[in-house]
Amino acid sequence: MKIILAFDSFKGSISAAEAVEAARCGVQKVYPEATIVGLPLADGGEGTVAALSHYLSTTRVSCSVHDPLMRPITASYARSIDGRTAIIEMAATAGLPLLRNDERNPLKTTTFGVGEMMLSALNSGCRNLKIAIGGSATNDAGMGMLAALGAHFYNANDEELLPIGENLEQIARVDTSALTPFTDVQLDVICDVTNPLFGVKGAAYVYAPQKGASPEAVERLDSGLRHFSRFFSVNPYEVGTGAAGGLGYALKTLGANLCRGVDVVLEASQLTSHLHNAHLVITGEGSIDSQTLNGKLPFGVLQCALRQGVKVAAFAGRIKDIDPLLAAGFSSIRSINPPDEPIAVSMQTGVAKRNLQTAISDYLETYPL
């Protein structure tokens, strides 16, 4: 019997690798002789560098950068053994977890640190940059990233602007004469959303409230994104330009290719090959709902498995909108949390591991293969 464990992280609780190991224990309790293939995965958000590094030969590189509020920090990225490829996670420098709840305000945050990490990789000789842009605390259209790479933004009084979200609508002139060239660089952007830059489905209206923006701030940010796009030739309605508060758009101005994060990671993990002769795939992440069908990791796993006729069971801490998920092809969707357990307890690492292990063993005992 062959069972594949293909997990994303349970955000704020356990990593993808920890989820795989907890699931392995749950399977072995019921089927101790089973062949188990463990695949820690990601879909372009936090944990993507760790997931890709699990399958590729890389080393970790540390660099001095700035966080979303321009405070100095040390961050790291992965570099291939041959020194040609860098795998960068924007959340390492501009991610929401870097800020306290009372600091979260996309009017004030910047992607400057992302540009600094890119420069570090370029200066070390990398010519293929893979950038995962999920989990951002920003809505600056990548203005900060471009500023770190040498661009300058000025207002109507020809005063240089701080590259933060609230200043997007004040831009009167952009000087890219000193911008780092990307003519000989392959720039692959790994993202997990398909939103355009602005509008009701754009970066500000859909994601800025999650980053601390008030309704008034959302309107200002959306207006700023519209204004920003007038200075560049990239189509703001292109899929993924609204990713990471518009960072996807700015990266496109550098000639980047936008890639669906789940596809990049699944290819690296060779999931399709592992599915041969498999009896079951068990997948999951922290939350599963109707948004899962928009390119999230469990849905990507499901699509691969269904093509080879392998059934998929999904587990999560939070479950919602089960009917469309079952209609999409999941054989079972289960919450790992006991109904009477406080969420603060369920989120604890040790508790989450135990709950996932128990939920999987209970499922396998109820529905034997």
N, C-alpha and C positions, 0 to 999 in steps of 0.2 A: 504494500500500500504506500502511495506517495502523496504527501500533503505539502502544499506550498504556503508559506506564511509571508505575506507581502504587505507590510505596514508602513504608514506614515507615522509621524509623532502624534502623541496626544498632547497638544500644546499646553505648556505650563505644568505638565504632569510627568510624562515619560517620553523619552526619545524613541525614534523608530527602532533603533537597535534594542532598546530595553523592551519595547512592545513585542518584538520578534522573540526574544528569549522567554518572556512571560508566556506567550502563546505556545512556544515549544514545550514548556513544562505542562501546559494544559493538554496538549495533544498526547504527550508521552504518558500521562496518567491513564489515558483510555487505550491508547495504541502504542505500547512501549516498543514494538518492533517496526513501527512505521518509518519509512524514509522521509525525512523532513528537510525541506529546502527553505532556509530563512533568508528573506530579502528585505533589509531595511531600505525604505524608499522615501521620496519626497516629490513635490510637484512644482517646484520653483520658489516656494517660500522658505521659511527658516528650516534648516536641516538639509538643504540641497547640497551644500558643499560636503557635508559629512557623508551623505548618501553616495554622491559621485565618487568621493575619495575611497569609499568602501570597495568600489569596483575598479578603480584606476590607480596606477602607481603614481603617488604624489607625495610631496613633502609640505609641511606647513611653513609659511613665511609671515613674520610679524612686521607691522609697520606702524608708525606714529601718524594718527589721523585726527579728525574732529568728529564729535558726535552730532546729533541733530540740532543741538543748541550751541554748536561751535566750541564745545569744551574739549580739551586735548584728551585723547584716549589711545590705547594700543589695541589694534585689531589684527586679524590674521586672515589669510586666504590660502588656498591650495595651489601648488605649482607642480606641473608634471616633472617626472625625473629628468626628461631631456631638456627642461627649461623653456619649452616653447609655449606651453599652455598654462594659463592661470584660470582658476575657478573662484569667482568672487561672489560673495553674498552681500547684497546691499544692506541687509538688516544688521550686519556686523558693525556698521557705522551710522546708519540712518534708520534703524529699526525701532518700532514702538516699545519693545521691552527695555530699551536703553533709558526710557524716561519714566519718572514717577507719574502717577495719575494726574497730579496737579500741574505737571509740566507739559502735558499733551495739548498742543495747539498748533495745527498745521499752518496758521498764519505766521508763526515764528520759527518753524523748523526748516532745515536745509539738507540737501544731498551733497554738500561740499565734500564730506568724507569719502563718498563713493568715488568722486573724481580723484581724490588723493590715493585711494587704493589702486585705481586704474593706472595712475602715473607710476606707482611703485612697481607694478607688474611690468609695465612697458620699459621702465628703466633697468629692470633686471633681465631684459632680453625676451620677454614673452611677446609673441606675435599672434596668439589666438587667445582672446579673452572671452570667457563664458561667464556671464553675469546673471545671477539669480536675483530677481527684483521683488520678491514677495515680502510682506511683513513690514512695510514702510510706515514711518511716522510723519511723512512729508506730503506736501501738495505744492511743490515749487516748480513743477514742470521740468525738473532736472536743471534748473537755473544754477543751483549750487554746484552740481557736478560739472557743468560747462565752465563755471567760474574757476574751479580748481584746475581745470585743464587749460586755462588761459584766456577765456572769454571775459569781456567786461560789459556791464550793463549800466546805462546812464538814464537819469530822469530828464525832464524838460529843461532844468537848469544846468544840465551837463554835469551833475553830481553823480558819482558812482554809487550804485545801489547795493545794499547788502542782499545777497541772493537767497531770499526767503519768500515764502508764499505771499505775504501781504504786499510785497513790492512788485509782483508781476504786472499789476495794472498801471504801475507808474513808469514802466519802461518806455523811453522815447528813442533810444539809440542803442544798438548792439554792435560792439567791436569784436570781431573774431579773428583779427589779423595775427594775434599771438596764440591762437588756439592750437593745441597739440595736434599734429596731422595723424590721420588714421588710414592713409592711403595704402600702407602695406600691412595692415592689421585686420585679421578676421575677428569681427565682433558679434558674438552670438548672445542674444538676450533670452534668458530662460524665465518665462512668466506663466502665471496661472490664471490670468483673467483676459477677457477679450474686449474690454470697454474702450470706447473712443476717448479722445482727450477731454471733451467738454459736453455739456448738455445733460439731460435728465438721466442718461445712462453713463455719463462721464465720470472722471476721477473724483471731482468734488462732491457731486450729489450722491454718488453711491458709497464712497469710502471715507470722505473727510469726517462725517459724524463719528465714525468709529475711532478717529484719531483725535477727537476732542473738539471738533468744530461746532459752533452754534449755527442755527439756521441762517443768521445774518452773515457769519463767516463763510458758510458754504456758498452763498450768493457772490460774495466778494472773490472767493477763490475761483469759482467758475468763470466769472467775468475776467479775472486775471489770466486764466488758461486760454480763453478766447483771444485776449489781447496778445499774449505771448506768441501764439501761432501765426500772427501776422508778420512776424520777423523772419520766418523760416518757410521753406518750400514744401516741407513734409505735409502730407494730407492728415489733418487732425482726426478724420473719421476712420482712419485705418485701424484695423483690429489690433488691440493691445497698446495703442498709443497712450491710453489712460492708465496703464499699469503703474503702480507705485507712485501715485499722485502726479502722473505725467512724465515720470522719468523715462518710460518707454518711448515717449515722443522725442525727448532730447537725444536719446541714444540713436533713434532713427536718423536724426540730423547728422550723426557721425557715420552713417552707412551701415548701421547694425541690422542683423537678421533677427526677427522676433520668432522664437521657437516655443511651442507648447511645452511647458516644464515637464509634465508627466511623460511625454513622449521621449524626451532626452534621457530621463532617469530610467525609464523602463528599457530603453535600448541598451544603456550601459549595464543594467542588471541581467540582460539576456533572458528576461522573463519568458519570451516566446519559446525559447529552446527548453527551458525548465518545465514548461507545460506538457511536454511529451510524456505520455503515460501517467499523468497526474490524475488523482481521484477527486481532489478537492483543493480549492484555493480559499484561504482565510485572509481577509484584508480588514483594514479599519484605520481610523484616526479619531481625534478628539470629538469631532462633531460630524454627523451625517444628516443631511436634509436635502431638499430639492436642489440647492446650489451645488451639491455633489455632482450632479449631472452636467455641470458646466466646466468639465475638464479637471475636476479634482482627482486625487490619486485613486481612491477606491473605484471610481468609474472607469478610469484608464485601465486598471487591472481587470475589471469586469469585461471590458471590450476585448482585451487580448484573450481572456479565458473563454469567452463565448465563441470566439472564432475557432477554437479547438475543442469545443464541446465539453469544457470542464466547468462544473458548477462552482459558484462563489458565495460564501457566507461572509457577511460584514458585521463588525463590532465597533461600537463607539461609546463614548461617555454620554453624549447627548444625541438623541434620535428624534427626528421630526419628519413629517411628510413621507411616511412609509409607503403609501400606495403607489406613487409614481416611481419610487425606487424599485419596488418589487416588479412593477410593470416593465422596468428597464431590463430586468433579468436576474437580479439578486435572488438567490434561493432562500435566504434568510437574513434578517437585519435585527440585531439585538443590542440593547444597552448593557454595558458591563456593570453598571451601578445598581446596587440594591435600592428599591423604591423609597425606603425610609432613611437612607443614609444622607446626611448633610453634604452639599456639594463641596464645602471646604474640606471635608474629610476625604471624599472621593478623589479630590485632586492631589492628595498627598502621594508622592512617588510610590512608596511601599504599598499603600492601599490600592492604587491603580493597578500595579503589577498583579497583586493578589486577585483583584476583581476580574481582570482580563483572563488570568489563568483559570479561575473558577468558571467564568461564563463560557469559555471554550470547552472545557471538559464536560460541563453540564450539557452543552449543545450536542457534543459527540455521543454522549451517553443516551440522549433523547432521540437523536436521529443517527443511528449507527450506519456506517458506510458499508 
